[in-house]
Amino acid sequence: MVVNFAQPGQLFEDLGITYLGVIPGHNIRGLEHIFRAALEVPGPVLVHVRTSKGRGYRPAERDQIGFHGAALPPMPELADGPTPEVHIGAGHQPMTGAALARKDSGVPIPGNPDEAPVEPSGNGNSMAGGADMGTPSVAARVAAASKPPNYTYHFSRELIDLARVDRRIVAVTAGMPTGTGLHAFQEEFPDRFIDVGIAEQHAVALSAGMALAGERPVVALYSTFLQRAFDQEVHDVCQNDLAVVIAVDRAGLVGEDGTSHQGMFTLPTQRQLPNMIVASPKDEQELRSLVKTAFAQDHPFSLHYPRDPGFGVPVRTPQILPIGVGEVLREGSEILIVGFGPIVDRGRHAADLLEKDGWSVGIINARYAKPLDRQLILDQARGKKLLVTLEESVVTGGFGTGVLEVMEEARTADPAYRDVAVRIVGIPADKFVDHGSVDDLRRLLRLDAAGIASQIRETLSRLRATPKSGPAGVAVAGRSETPSA
């Protein structure tokens, strides 16, 4: 029985499905013949076709990892020569439906198609610099290589450092070891790394089971693909309040990979889940601290971070941060900006632009969307004309909605908050975001610094609000004092 089950396709045969495979997938005439023959087989038929990634384009064949996404990596000069042929079988003999049913078609593809491609090294940034500009120039390659390491790189390195000390840490992903940076973890801890393939539901459920057994699993997935495992997040992880760390890579805009890959819906889904902690760092060094924090507590912990390179901030020793506690980055008396994630930096630049208009702007790095630092937000919002929330996520039900809920509750109890208007800035609701470079998309969605400042100015105009002091060096009518430089 064990021998039979180990045969290719035996599982499908036991279910009454005729299994035909493995069929080489690069011979068009052969495939047409196979499909015609398969139609002659009575009952359900499963045709298993194997292809070679990048087949027919030599740069993609040589660099399968680099050519997986839409942004092209550098293409070095390749030696001329014919590409190896893939044959349908010995002597190119045609196959009949009867032959297929007898499993005579199990022909492997030459060239070791199952051999894993060489993993990339470096700072985690693509050599094309993440731009959708075709084959990059030498200057583009140099610029990409000179960028600070990206958030994925810092997540992976911090995870490896922790795993050297804590042998309970196990890393899980679903067919994306390179994109999540876990290939580096796999190299050092091959017996503590699991790639379940394209099965996000299983990745999260498996992690829940390991947490029940006393392990400390981290499951790293792209934000957009984590949506597939919402049921497992709810019933397996959160309902049992398990210490599973969910690394939400590519949170926010991802650019060239397009509509299907934008990480814009995960935050609202997770904010409603009991026991779930949801965090995002303002920079790459705070990411390292949040990774350490995630493993220092015993509840579901979801850590969101973008595809972006870091800011190149000085290296700091990671610290365990208190759960649900934000930080004040700048004091201000008229406007309060509360940001979640790396968009905080763009909030800082927007505040600089507004201060040139005469506004006094305070900034909070929330760190946590759940639980929110309610008291910090309320203390800083008191007496303000406008509170602005920033997130690179869809605005419906997200971080800004959580802050608005806090403010609405406070207004019923304290008159000091009734005149504080709230503006939620994020990805517009009820529409998808098309592909394009991340910088272009942020500009179009007005999520760059200039766009954020513009949205805040529009809200202040509707409120008919004016700053206590005018633009730098300009006195406001009716006021005798001169604004400080």
C-alpha angles and dihedrals in degrees: 000000000000090000092051093048090052092059115103111268095005092127091058092044090054088055091054095257118130108232118209116186173244090321121179105242104205101071105086096189091048092050092050090052092048093050091049090049091047089058088062093059111095118238130011117341131196115201112199110204123186121203133180115241113249092009113179097020110082099205089054092046091053096044108033094163097049093048096047093091132053097254107083121232122218115290113214121202110280126206115256118248143113120292111240113264122239113217129203093223147318110320092356088270113179116246125225128209089255092052091050091051088053090057093245089140100073095117117156120224116246120241102055096276092182093057110114114244120242110274118236122249134201132063098335095253120120114249088239089065092239093287126134096227103119120238106012123234123236088258091054091051092050091048092051093048091050094054118106115263113277128247093260090057092052092046092052095046094048090047091053091050091053093045091056087064102033113050091188091073112107124178122217131183138165109236096313108092094140098044092050093045092240093123085081090052089049092053092057099033108027092161092053098050125087127185108188094185123236094341110109092167090058092045092058095040091048090050090052090053092050090049089054088053092055100262123128104231126188116195113199117199139153111264094241093052095046086071088076090064099051092117091054091048089055105039104026105032110023100032088055092039092229127180096244118147112213112199105203103200122190093024109174127008117359101178123205098033087072140209097339093056104045107119096219108120106050099081096059091048094051097044090070097053119106116236092013118128113204120196141166130182129234091220142002096271092053087051089061090052092049091051088054091045092052091060093044094066135056107230135084106288123192116193117194122199134157135242089247128116113254125257095252092245116171116277114264130188106256114251132197104250123209113256115253095009122125131186137235110236097177135011119228137165106209112031129031121200115196113188135187117207132345091330083082088082091057087048089057092053090046089052090053089055092048093048088058085061089055100261123139105223129190124197132206125191099211096192089184130059088182120058095021120211091244097174094050091050093047093046092051095041095055111114095004123135094216138015115200124193122203128201136148092226136086108291096226109100094344137118095304091051089055091053090047090053090054092050094047091052091049093050092062091056105032125040090204090079099046094089095046108106119207126216119188113207119191143096108332116256129247098025138084124236117236126218125280137116113307092241091053093047092050090050093049092047090044092239095128119094094267092047093049091050089048092052091049092049090051091053092048089050092053089049089049087229123161129192121254087237127033127234116309109297095007121106120219115240112261093024123101100195123089117230115250119251 
